[in-house]
Amino acid sequence: MHVVLYALSTCGWCKRAKRLLDDNDVEYELIYVDHLEGEEKDAVVAEVAKWNPRRSFPTLVVDDRIGVAGFKPEQIKEALNL
């Protein structure tokens, strides 16, 4: 399973999503969008928009097929089969 968490380093909801993944021993790639610049940031924001048109954070993507926008513990657990 490939899991990507798009987050902002200062976002409390993002920290909760990260904690949920950590507490359940989920391996994931963490991308702090606010730490990116220029074309790299533009590309990542465009990727987030595919899953979450509002471009809000956190946005979780599982296996390039399931996107969860916001901190929604039940939806996140369902997407990860927890």
GUBAKE-153868 format. One record per residue (C-alpha): chain; y negated, z negated, x negated; residue in three letters. Coordinates in nm, 3 decimals. Example, Ala and Ser with C-alpha at 12.3 -4.5 7.8 and 13.67 -1.06 7.14 Angstrom:
% GUBAKE-153868
cadena=A&c2=0.450&c3=-0.780&c1=-1.230&residuo=ALA
cadena=A&c2=0.106&c3=-0.714&c1=-1.367&residuo=SER
//
This chain:
% GUBAKE-153868
cadena=A&c2=0.000&c3=0.000&c1=0.000&residuo=MET
cadena=A&c2=-0.344&c3=0.092&c1=-0.130&residuo=HIS
cadena=A&c2=-0.625&c3=-0.134&c1=-0.008&residuo=VAL
cadena=A&c2=-0.994&c3=-0.093&c1=-0.086&residuo=VAL
cadena=A&c2=-1.258&c3=-0.349&c1=0.008&residuo=LEU
cadena=A&c2=-1.611&c3=-0.211&c1=0.005&residuo=TYR
cadena=A&c2=-1.850&c3=-0.506&c1=-0.012&residuo=ALA
cadena=A&c2=-2.189&c3=-0.634&c1=-0.116&residuo=LEU
cadena=A&c2=-2.192&c3=-0.909&c1=-0.378&residuo=SER
cadena=A&c2=-2.437&c3=-1.120&c1=-0.174&residuo=THR
cadena=A&c2=-2.265&c3=-1.081&c1=0.165&residuo=CYS
cadena=A&c2=-2.107&c3=-1.392&c1=0.317&residuo=GLY
cadena=A&c2=-1.882&c3=-1.188&c1=0.548&residuo=TRP
cadena=A&c2=-1.765&c3=-0.986&c1=0.247&residuo=CYS
cadena=A&c2=-1.675&c3=-1.309&c1=0.066&residuo=LYS
cadena=A&c2=-1.471&c3=-1.418&c1=0.369&residuo=ARG
cadena=A&c2=-1.287&c3=-1.086&c1=0.374&residuo=ALA
cadena=A&c2=-1.215&c3=-1.118&c1=0.002&residuo=LYS
cadena=A&c2=-1.088&c3=-1.474&c1=0.052&residuo=ARG
cadena=A&c2=-0.860&c3=-1.359&c1=0.336&residuo=LEU
cadena=A&c2=-0.708&c3=-1.094&c1=0.110&residuo=LEU
cadena=A&c2=-0.673&c3=-1.339&c1=-0.180&residuo=ASP
cadena=A&c2=-0.520&c3=-1.611&c1=0.039&residuo=ASP
cadena=A&c2=-0.256&c3=-1.362&c1=0.157&residuo=ASN
cadena=A&c2=-0.181&c3=-1.231&c1=-0.195&residuo=ASP
cadena=A&c2=-0.292&c3=-0.878&c1=-0.106&residuo=VAL
cadena=A&c2=-0.353&c3=-0.648&c1=-0.402&residuo=GLU
cadena=A&c2=-0.674&c3=-0.456&c1=-0.348&residuo=TYR
cadena=A&c2=-0.952&c3=-0.269&c1=-0.518&residuo=GLU
cadena=A&c2=-1.291&c3=-0.438&c1=-0.477&residuo=LEU
cadena=A&c2=-1.600&c3=-0.220&c1=-0.491&residuo=ILE
cadena=A&c2=-1.936&c3=-0.396&c1=-0.486&residuo=TYR
cadena=A&c2=-2.155&c3=-0.117&c1=-0.355&residuo=VAL
cadena=A&c2=-2.475&c3=-0.297&c1=-0.452&residuo=ASP
cadena=A&c2=-2.367&c3=-0.287&c1=-0.818&residuo=HIS
cadena=A&c2=-2.347&c3=0.093&c1=-0.821&residuo=LEU
cadena=A&c2=-2.629&c3=0.336&c1=-0.896&residuo=GLU
cadena=A&c2=-2.723&c3=0.698&c1=-0.848&residuo=GLY
cadena=A&c2=-2.459&c3=0.958&c1=-0.770&residuo=GLU
cadena=A&c2=-2.175&c3=0.705&c1=-0.793&residuo=GLU
cadena=A&c2=-2.338&c3=0.490&c1=-0.526&residuo=LYS
cadena=A&c2=-2.411&c3=0.793&c1=-0.308&residuo=ASP
cadena=A&c2=-2.046&c3=0.901&c1=-0.327&residuo=ALA
cadena=A&c2=-1.917&c3=0.554&c1=-0.237&residuo=VAL
cadena=A&c2=-2.161&c3=0.517&c1=0.054&residuo=VAL
cadena=A&c2=-2.043&c3=0.857&c1=0.184&residuo=ALA
cadena=A&c2=-1.683&c3=0.733&c1=0.161&residuo=GLU
cadena=A&c2=-1.773&c3=0.415&c1=0.352&residuo=VAL
cadena=A&c2=-1.944&c3=0.628&c1=0.620&residuo=ALA
cadena=A&c2=-1.616&c3=0.814&c1=0.684&residuo=LYS
cadena=A&c2=-1.458&c3=0.486&c1=0.797&residuo=TRP
cadena=A&c2=-1.765&c3=0.305&c1=0.921&residuo=ASN
cadena=A&c2=-2.053&c3=0.528&c1=1.041&residuo=PRO
cadena=A&c2=-2.285&c3=0.226&c1=1.053&residuo=ARG
cadena=A&c2=-2.225&c3=0.177&c1=0.679&residuo=ARG
cadena=A&c2=-2.202&c3=-0.200&c1=0.724&residuo=SER
cadena=A&c2=-2.011&c3=-0.441&c1=0.507&residuo=PHE
cadena=A&c2=-1.743&c3=-0.541&c1=0.453&residuo=PRO
cadena=A&c2=-1.547&c3=-0.223&c1=0.514&residuo=THR
cadena=A&c2=-1.174&c3=-0.235&c1=0.444&residuo=LEU
cadena=A&c2=-0.963&c3=0.079&c1=0.406&residuo=VAL
cadena=A&c2=-0.583&c3=0.067&c1=0.403&residuo=VAL
cadena=A&c2=-0.384&c3=0.366&c1=0.271&residuo=ASP
cadena=A&c2=-0.668&c3=0.607&c1=0.351&residuo=ASP
cadena=A&c2=-0.572&c3=0.586&c1=0.718&residuo=ARG
cadena=A&c2=-0.701&c3=0.259&c1=0.863&residuo=ILE
cadena=A&c2=-1.057&c3=0.138&c1=0.840&residuo=GLY
cadena=A&c2=-1.181&c3=-0.203&c1=0.952&residuo=VAL
cadena=A&c2=-1.558&c3=-0.246&c1=0.973&residuo=ALA
cadena=A&c2=-1.688&c3=-0.601&c1=0.948&residuo=GLY
cadena=A&c2=-1.505&c3=-0.929&c1=0.904&residuo=PHE
cadena=A&c2=-1.246&c3=-0.913&c1=1.180&residuo=LYS
cadena=A&c2=-0.956&c3=-1.130&c1=1.061&residuo=PRO
cadena=A&c2=-0.709&c3=-1.023&c1=1.332&residuo=GLU
cadena=A&c2=-0.776&c3=-0.652&c1=1.279&residuo=GLN
cadena=A&c2=-0.751&c3=-0.695&c1=0.903&residuo=ILE
cadena=A&c2=-0.419&c3=-0.878&c1=0.933&residuo=LYS
cadena=A&c2=-0.287&c3=-0.613&c1=1.172&residuo=GLU
cadena=A&c2=-0.391&c3=-0.332&c1=0.936&residuo=ALA
cadena=A&c2=-0.211&c3=-0.510&c1=0.651&residuo=LEU
cadena=A&c2=0.095&c3=-0.610&c1=0.857&residuo=ASN
cadena=A&c2=0.037&c3=-0.977&c1=0.784&residuo=LEU
//
